[in-house]
């Protein structure tokens, strides 16, 4: 469908977004074959769609997501070869962290949380020790007669 036609039918377009000569209209909350149920969200989508007619899901990797308007999120992803390359790169990072932290991959998150907690405790101890040393130095100077 042409972008202008879709907008005339009520689809939302993102300001500043570039759409091709033909766009898809994505509807949420209702179906065309359900009489009396209108969709609560109808938007233009000029991007690629991951499902084929056979409903086969290609390799798909989320890259980012962000708010673009009230109630609207933009999801960016890599698919097929680029998605697979991203997954391989992430696997390499996880493997490297696992070796470095001597922790199984499925326990990395809890190990990192533990290390961060230990770091906070050490920082508190350093601050406490530094304050204590400063007090001792002031006390020893006040007792010295020059």
Backbone as ProteinMPNN parsed JSONL, in Angstrom:
{"seq_chain_A": "XXXXXXXXXXXXXXXXXXXXXXXXXXXXXXXXXXXXXXXXXXXXXXXXXXXXXXXXXXXXXXXXXXXXXXXXXXXXXXXXXXXXXXXXXXXXXXXXXXXXXXXXXXXXXXXXXXXXXXXXXXXXXXXXXXXXXXXXXXXXXXXXXX", "coords_chain_A": {"N_chain_A": [[0.853, -1.161, 0.0], [0.459, 2.301, -0.633], [2.232, 4.886, 1.15], [0.778, 7.337, 1.666], [-1.872, 6.548, 1.26], [-2.171, 4.651, 3.304], [-1.866, 6.302, 5.557], [-4.088, 7.952, 5.236], [-6.034, 6.107, 5.818], [-5.793, 5.926, 8.505], [-3.431, 4.996, 9.642], [-0.512, 5.4, 11.645], [2.359, 7.398, 11.127], [5.827, 7.753, 11.65], [7.349, 10.806, 12.485], [9.715, 12.267, 10.382], [10.638, 9.85, 9.52], [11.693, 7.828, 6.811], [9.906, 6.455, 4.247], [9.371, 3.905, 1.824], [8.075, 3.534, -1.577], [6.128, 1.74, -1.181], [4.483, 0.46, 1.654], [4.066, -1.546, 4.605], [1.218, -2.126, 6.616], [0.823, -2.32, 9.975], [-1.247, -3.744, 12.311], [-2.533, -3.781, 15.608], [-4.333, -5.415, 18.176], [-6.796, -5.897, 17.04], [-8.579, -7.592, 14.424], [-8.845, -7.957, 10.886], [-10.879, -9.651, 10.057], [-12.659, -9.666, 12.116], [-15.611, -8.455, 12.885], [-16.602, -5.311, 14.098], [-14.523, -5.092, 15.906], [-12.099, -2.952, 16.301], [-8.7, -2.129, 15.606], [-6.323, -1.201, 18.144], [-3.978, -0.045, 17.617], [-2.501, 1.145, 14.759], [-0.059, 1.188, 12.45], [2.483, 2.425, 10.198], [4.892, 0.443, 8.535], [7.93, 0.223, 7.235], [9.943, -1.536, 7.242], [11.83, -4.673, 7.282], [10.275, -7.86, 7.512], [10.177, -10.587, 9.736], [8.927, -13.065, 9.513], [8.135, -15.495, 7.124], [5.871, -16.531, 4.518], [5.591, -19.183, 5.128], [5.892, -19.161, 7.792], [8.432, -19.36, 8.922], [11.009, -18.768, 11.105], [13.707, -16.731, 10.69], [17.245, -16.44, 11.527], [17.577, -14.203, 14.143], [18.414, -11.283, 15.83], [18.183, -9.123, 18.526], [19.12, -5.73, 18.544], [18.727, -3.158, 19.555], [16.331, -1.267, 21.503], [13.934, 1.315, 21.815], [12.106, 4.21, 23.018], [9.966, 5.901, 20.87], [7.785, 7.439, 20.718], [4.876, 8.313, 22.659], [3.839, 5.366, 24.069], [4.864, 3.921, 21.976], [7.303, 1.777, 20.773], [10.498, 1.364, 19.33], [12.046, -1.207, 17.713], [15.124, -2.512, 16.929], [16.832, -4.769, 14.882], [19.022, -7.428, 13.811], [19.044, -9.593, 11.066], [19.145, -12.886, 9.564], [22.237, -13.488, 7.993], [23.685, -11.351, 9.196], [22.477, -11.301, 11.698], [23.192, -13.829, 12.622], [25.984, -13.548, 12.713], [26.192, -11.61, 14.722], [25.198, -13.061, 16.911], [27.174, -15.038, 17.12], [29.376, -13.443, 17.783], [28.52, -12.459, 20.281], [28.429, -14.873, 21.696], [31.146, -15.489, 21.779], [32.074, -13.426, 23.44], [30.737, -14.054, 25.82], [31.874, -16.562, 26.344], [34.563, -15.824, 26.758], [34.315, -14.16, 29.035], [33.368, -16.064, 30.817], [35.557, -17.794, 31.098], [37.486, -16.0, 32.101], [36.307, -15.168, 34.529], [36.049, -17.55, 35.735], [33.634, -19.005, 35.829], [30.59, -20.703, 35.13], [28.759, -20.11, 32.07], [25.93, -19.77, 32.481], [25.822, -18.709, 34.986], [26.983, -16.253, 35.031], [25.756, -13.687, 35.342], [24.963, -13.602, 38.074], [27.477, -13.904, 39.228], [28.829, -11.577, 38.405], [27.226, -9.693, 39.72], [27.84, -10.405, 42.348], [30.601, -9.777, 42.417], [30.485, -7.009, 42.023], [29.189, -6.232, 44.353], [31.116, -7.014, 46.249], [33.127, -5.235, 45.52], [31.937, -2.757, 46.199], [31.857, -3.085, 48.987], [34.599, -3.195, 49.573], [35.346, -0.63, 48.732], [33.95, 0.898, 50.615], [35.328, 0.094, 52.891], [37.927, 1.061, 52.333], [37.419, 3.817, 52.325], [36.616, 4.156, 54.984], [38.975, 3.355, 56.335], [40.784, 5.282, 55.374], [39.669, 7.593, 56.467], [39.989, 7.014, 59.169], [42.811, 6.855, 59.354], [43.447, 9.504, 58.768], [42.383, 10.805, 61.005], [44.059, 9.766, 63.023], [46.536, 10.819, 62.247], [46.103, 13.56, 62.646], [45.685, 13.566, 65.391], [48.248, 12.703, 66.316], [49.858, 14.827, 65.478], [48.879, 16.901, 67.013], [49.771, 16.239, 69.516], [52.49, 16.513, 69.423], [55.222, 18.411, 70.422], [56.776, 21.154, 69.286]], "CA_chain_A": [[0.0, 0.0, 0.0], [1.224, 3.549, -0.666], [2.221, 5.527, 2.468], [-0.311, 8.315, 1.798], [-3.122, 5.792, 1.373], [-2.198, 4.065, 4.648], [-2.087, 7.4, 6.516], [-5.495, 8.355, 5.073], [-6.861, 5.082, 6.455], [-5.623, 6.016, 9.946], [-2.15, 4.476, 10.125], [0.423, 6.4, 12.156], [3.695, 7.402, 10.546], [6.769, 8.452, 12.516], [7.871, 12.037, 11.921], [11.1, 12.191, 9.968], [10.97, 8.508, 9.033], [11.611, 7.73, 5.357], [9.208, 5.256, 3.809], [9.467, 3.656, 0.39], [6.849, 3.711, -2.348], [5.15, 0.807, -0.651], [4.707, 0.152, 3.064], [3.142, -2.482, 5.24], [0.462, -1.546, 7.718], [0.792, -3.276, 11.074], [-2.355, -3.46, 13.221], [-2.516, -4.546, 16.855], [-5.53, -5.311, 18.995], [-8.01, -6.239, 16.307], [-8.288, -8.331, 13.199], [-9.694, -7.532, 9.777], [-12.032, -10.527, 9.905], [-13.516, -9.57, 13.3], [-16.502, -7.322, 12.735], [-16.834, -4.554, 15.327], [-13.3, -4.982, 16.726], [-11.083, -2.166, 15.606], [-7.356, -2.231, 16.18], [-5.97, -0.083, 19.006], [-2.759, 0.549, 17.071], [-2.294, 0.913, 13.333], [1.151, 1.952, 12.122], [3.223, 2.088, 8.987], [6.153, -0.253, 8.761], [8.654, 0.096, 5.976], [11.08, -2.424, 7.498], [11.734, -6.085, 6.907], [9.489, -8.682, 8.429], [10.948, -11.798, 9.95], [8.224, -14.314, 9.192], [7.777, -15.702, 5.729], [4.543, -17.123, 4.395], [5.618, -20.496, 5.769], [6.086, -18.885, 9.224], [9.764, -19.799, 9.329], [11.722, -17.686, 11.764], [15.139, -16.741, 10.385], [18.103, -16.012, 12.627], [17.096, -12.875, 14.506], [19.09, -10.813, 17.027], [17.855, -7.754, 18.915], [20.255, -4.826, 18.671], [18.327, -2.114, 20.501], [14.925, -0.864, 21.523], [13.835, 2.64, 22.412], [10.814, 4.873, 22.895], [9.955, 6.899, 19.796], [6.604, 8.265, 20.981], [4.101, 7.753, 23.765], [3.257, 4.053, 23.806], [5.431, 3.32, 20.765], [8.7, 1.36, 20.923], [11.181, 0.998, 18.085], [12.922, -2.351, 17.921], [16.069, -2.711, 15.829], [17.358, -6.125, 14.932], [19.772, -7.935, 12.659], [18.476, -10.883, 10.666], [19.891, -13.774, 8.664], [23.696, -13.583, 8.181], [24.113, -10.345, 10.176], [21.988, -11.767, 12.99], [24.021, -14.967, 13.02], [27.307, -13.008, 13.068], [26.043, -10.972, 16.03], [25.07, -14.118, 17.924], [28.493, -15.659, 17.266], [30.21, -12.483, 18.522], [28.061, -12.473, 21.676], [28.856, -16.154, 22.28], [32.584, -15.37, 22.051], [32.215, -12.559, 24.617], [30.287, -14.834, 26.979], [32.896, -17.582, 26.605], [35.737, -15.144, 27.311], [33.976, -13.774, 30.404], [33.247, -17.293, 31.598], [36.919, -18.25, 31.404], [38.137, -14.981, 32.934], [35.691, -15.149, 35.861], [36.0, -18.943, 36.211], [32.22, -19.179, 36.15], [29.805, -21.202, 33.99], [28.01, -19.041, 31.392], [24.594, -19.524, 33.031], [25.949, -18.079, 36.302], [27.745, -15.012, 34.888], [25.048, -12.527, 35.892], [25.055, -13.603, 39.535], [28.894, -13.706, 39.587], [29.114, -10.146, 38.239], [26.546, -9.009, 40.832], [28.636, -10.688, 43.544], [31.835, -9.002, 42.323], [30.153, -5.597, 42.23], [28.904, -6.078, 45.787], [32.417, -7.081, 46.923], [33.819, -3.975, 45.227], [31.329, -1.722, 47.044], [32.299, -3.32, 50.369], [36.007, -2.791, 49.641], [35.388, 0.834, 48.648], [33.535, 1.411, 51.935], [36.439, -0.182, 53.816], [39.0, 2.007, 52.021], [36.982, 5.129, 52.802], [36.649, 4.087, 56.447], [40.386, 3.301, 56.743], [41.38, 6.583, 55.072], [39.169, 8.535, 57.473], [40.619, 6.631, 60.431], [44.213, 7.263, 59.27], [43.47, 10.966, 58.84], [42.158, 11.179, 62.406], [45.267, 9.41, 63.78], [47.598, 11.775, 61.915], [45.779, 14.82, 63.32], [45.932, 13.354, 66.821], [49.685, 12.637, 66.597], [50.406, 16.17, 65.292], [48.474, 17.763, 68.124], [50.534, 15.851, 70.708], [53.91, 16.785, 69.213], [55.64, 19.752, 70.825], [57.913, 21.621, 68.487]], "C_chain_A": [[0.905, 1.232, 0.0], [1.153, 4.216, 0.714], [1.067, 6.508, 2.664], [-1.659, 7.629, 1.976], [-3.264, 5.203, 2.777], [-2.484, 5.135, 5.696], [-3.531, 7.873, 6.446], [-6.444, 7.366, 5.727], [-6.648, 5.023, 7.961], [-4.32, 5.473, 10.494], [-1.262, 5.626, 10.578], [1.765, 6.259, 11.457], [4.595, 8.184, 11.497], [7.337, 9.665, 11.801], [9.336, 11.862, 11.569], [11.521, 10.827, 9.427], [10.8, 8.492, 7.517], [10.969, 6.406, 4.993], [9.355, 5.126, 2.295], [8.142, 3.913, -0.304], [5.735, 2.827, -1.826], [5.509, 0.481, 0.792], [3.733, -0.927, 3.51], [2.424, -1.721, 6.339], [0.345, -2.63, 8.777], [-0.299, -2.847, 12.04], [-2.249, -4.354, 14.446], [-3.859, -4.353, 17.563], [-6.827, -5.625, 18.289], [-7.63, -6.993, 15.047], [-9.29, -7.913, 12.129], [-10.948, -8.371, 9.665], [-12.963, -10.502, 11.118], [-14.357, -8.298, 13.219], [-16.699, -6.636, 14.092], [-15.619, -4.445, 16.234], [-12.255, -4.206, 15.952], [-9.751, -2.294, 16.338], [-7.088, -1.023, 17.069], [-4.68, 0.57, 18.569], [-2.631, 0.158, 15.61], [-1.132, 1.806, 12.918], [1.756, 1.498, 10.807], [4.483, 1.354, 9.37], [6.813, -0.438, 7.416], [9.802, -0.884, 6.078], [10.832, -3.837, 7.028], [10.914, -6.824, 7.958], [10.125, -10.055, 8.523], [10.229, -13.086, 9.589], [7.886, -14.371, 7.708], [6.362, -16.277, 5.682], [4.472, -18.498, 5.038], [5.832, -20.373, 7.281], [7.4, -19.463, 9.741], [10.492, -18.601, 9.919], [13.2, -17.754, 11.413], [15.937, -16.365, 11.631], [17.806, -14.53, 12.893], [17.769, -12.455, 15.799], [18.705, -9.365, 17.31], [19.13, -6.941, 19.054], [19.919, -3.739, 19.684], [16.821, -1.944, 20.476], [14.86, 0.464, 22.246], [12.425, 3.183, 22.235], [10.918, 5.902, 21.775], [8.772, 7.835, 19.926], [5.861, 7.624, 22.141], [3.464, 6.43, 23.374], [3.819, 3.351, 22.581], [6.902, 3.009, 21.015], [9.255, 1.018, 19.552], [12.15, -0.121, 18.427], [13.811, -2.487, 16.689], [16.695, -4.089, 15.992], [18.181, -6.418, 13.685], [19.191, -9.313, 12.339], [19.439, -11.627, 9.754], [21.388, -13.767, 8.978], [24.193, -12.587, 9.229], [23.66, -10.739, 11.581], [22.834, -12.916, 13.514], [25.403, -14.491, 13.456], [27.263, -12.336, 14.435], [25.938, -11.992, 17.151], [26.405, -14.81, 18.17], [29.416, -14.742, 18.075], [29.819, -12.457, 19.994], [28.488, -13.752, 22.389], [30.337, -16.1, 22.639], [32.828, -14.515, 23.294], [31.83, -13.326, 25.879], [31.32, -15.896, 27.347], [34.13, -16.964, 27.253], [35.49, -14.726, 28.766], [33.907, -14.991, 31.318], [34.615, -17.818, 32.019], [37.579, -17.278, 32.386], [37.613, -14.988, 34.368], [35.588, -16.548, 36.475], [34.589, -19.302, 36.69], [31.489, -19.742, 34.936], [28.957, -20.08, 33.377], [26.647, -18.738, 32.02], [24.633, -18.87, 34.412], [26.709, -16.751, 36.243], [27.049, -13.817, 35.531], [25.164, -12.473, 37.409], [26.501, -13.392, 39.99], [29.273, -12.234, 39.466], [28.453, -9.349, 39.36], [27.339, -9.194, 42.127], [29.918, -9.85, 43.546], [31.58, -7.511, 42.543], [29.863, -5.308, 43.7], [30.202, -6.098, 46.598], [33.193, -5.78, 46.712], [33.264, -2.843, 46.083], [31.798, -1.85, 48.481], [33.748, -2.881, 50.538], [36.149, -1.271, 49.575], [34.976, 1.465, 49.974], [34.666, 1.237, 52.941], [37.6, 0.787, 53.588], [38.647, 3.397, 52.543], [37.06, 5.205, 54.326], [38.087, 4.125, 56.958], [41.061, 4.656, 56.512], [40.937, 7.621, 56.098], [39.828, 8.267, 58.818], [42.085, 7.058, 60.455], [44.342, 8.781, 59.374], [43.279, 11.45, 60.264], [43.397, 10.896, 63.244], [46.394, 10.396, 63.516], [47.346, 13.113, 62.605], [46.058, 14.705, 64.814], [47.422, 13.363, 67.132], [50.335, 14.005, 66.421], [50.063, 17.075, 66.469], [49.24, 17.437, 69.401], [52.025, 16.156, 70.58], [54.212, 18.228, 69.62], [56.879, 20.148, 70.035], [58.458, 22.853, 69.066]], "O_chain_A": [[1.995, 1.203, 0.571], [0.124, 4.124, 1.384], [0.439, 6.51, 3.723], [-2.491, 8.084, 2.76], [-4.342, 5.248, 3.369], [-3.259, 4.901, 6.624], [-4.139, 8.164, 7.476], [-7.539, 7.74, 6.146], [-7.239, 4.18, 8.636], [-4.119, 5.486, 11.709], [-1.259, 6.697, 9.971], [2.247, 5.151, 11.223], [4.161, 9.175, 12.085], [7.759, 9.571, 10.648], [10.114, 11.359, 12.379], [12.637, 10.671, 8.932], [9.854, 9.084, 6.996], [11.45, 5.348, 5.399], [9.45, 6.125, 1.582], [7.205, 4.441, 0.295], [4.553, 3.12, -2.004], [6.674, 0.255, 1.12], [2.714, -1.178, 2.866], [2.971, -0.783, 6.919], [-0.166, -3.719, 8.514], [-0.286, -1.72, 12.535], [-1.917, -5.535, 14.34], [-4.437, -3.267, 17.544], [-7.88, -5.612, 18.925], [-6.461, -7.015, 14.661], [-10.431, -7.563, 12.428], [-11.984, -7.872, 9.225], [-13.951, -11.236, 11.151], [-13.859, -7.198, 13.458], [-16.933, -7.297, 15.104], [-15.686, -3.757, 17.252], [-11.606, -4.743, 15.054], [-9.708, -2.54, 17.543], [-7.574, 0.071, 16.781], [-4.315, 1.626, 19.086], [-2.651, -1.024, 15.269], [-1.211, 3.03, 13.021], [1.573, 0.363, 10.365], [5.073, 1.618, 10.418], [6.314, -1.17, 6.56], [10.558, -1.058, 5.122], [9.788, -4.16, 6.461], [10.878, -6.447, 9.129], [10.56, -10.62, 7.52], [10.88, -14.109, 9.377], [7.407, -13.397, 7.128], [5.739, -16.48, 6.725], [3.397, -18.931, 5.452], [5.941, -21.387, 7.972], [7.469, -19.986, 10.853], [10.576, -17.545, 9.293], [13.883, -18.709, 11.782], [15.364, -16.014, 12.663], [17.788, -13.715, 11.97], [17.708, -13.192, 16.783], [18.873, -8.49, 16.461], [20.113, -7.417, 19.622], [20.723, -3.432, 20.564], [16.132, -2.406, 19.566], [15.629, 0.716, 23.173], [11.651, 2.688, 21.416], [11.864, 6.689, 21.741], [8.752, 8.905, 19.317], [6.188, 6.511, 22.554], [2.646, 6.376, 22.456], [3.314, 2.301, 22.183], [7.661, 3.887, 21.424], [8.556, 0.447, 18.715], [12.976, 0.014, 19.329], [13.326, -2.567, 15.56], [17.039, -4.51, 17.096], [18.055, -5.754, 12.656], [18.886, -10.094, 13.24], [20.41, -11.066, 9.248], [21.772, -14.015, 10.121], [25.031, -12.935, 10.061], [24.391, -10.528, 12.548], [23.156, -12.973, 14.701], [25.938, -14.972, 14.455], [28.198, -12.476, 15.223], [26.522, -11.811, 18.219], [26.732, -15.134, 19.312], [30.149, -15.208, 18.947], [30.689, -12.435, 20.865], [28.867, -13.714, 23.559], [30.741, -16.606, 23.686], [33.69, -14.84, 24.111], [32.527, -13.251, 26.891], [31.607, -16.105, 28.525], [34.68, -17.528, 28.199], [36.352, -14.914, 29.625], [34.344, -14.937, 32.467], [34.803, -18.236, 33.162], [38.161, -17.698, 33.385], [38.385, -14.832, 35.314], [35.101, -16.709, 37.595], [34.39, -19.822, 37.787], [31.743, -19.302, 33.815], [28.491, -19.197, 34.095], [26.246, -17.576, 32.087], [23.586, -18.514, 34.954], [27.042, -16.183, 37.283], [27.7, -13.015, 36.2], [25.435, -11.412, 37.971], [26.734, -12.769, 41.026], [29.965, -11.701, 40.333], [29.061, -8.422, 39.895], [27.491, -8.255, 42.908], [30.278, -9.275, 44.573], [32.383, -6.832, 43.184], [30.249, -4.263, 44.223], [30.374, -5.301, 47.52], [33.842, -5.287, 47.634], [34.029, -2.053, 46.636], [32.104, -0.849, 49.129], [34.09, -2.259, 51.544], [36.976, -0.691, 50.278], [35.575, 2.448, 50.41], [34.929, 2.128, 53.749], [38.191, 1.279, 54.549], [39.488, 4.073, 53.136], [37.518, 6.203, 54.883], [38.388, 4.846, 57.91], [41.822, 5.123, 57.359], [41.743, 8.436, 56.547], [40.186, 9.206, 59.529], [42.557, 7.571, 61.47], [45.268, 9.278, 60.015], [43.936, 12.399, 60.691], [43.755, 11.708, 64.096], [47.124, 10.773, 64.433], [48.286, 13.737, 63.098], [46.597, 15.625, 65.429], [47.831, 13.974, 68.12], [51.279, 14.323, 67.145], [50.868, 17.916, 66.87], [49.344, 18.287, 70.284], [52.75, 16.057, 71.57], [53.521, 19.153, 69.196], [57.919, 19.499, 70.141], [59.423, 23.408, 68.539]]}, "name": "protein", "num_of_chains": 1, "seq": "XXXXXXXXXXXXXXXXXXXXXXXXXXXXXXXXXXXXXXXXXXXXXXXXXXXXXXXXXXXXXXXXXXXXXXXXXXXXXXXXXXXXXXXXXXXXXXXXXXXXXXXXXXXXXXXXXXXXXXXXXXXXXXXXXXXXXXXXXXXXXXXXXX"}
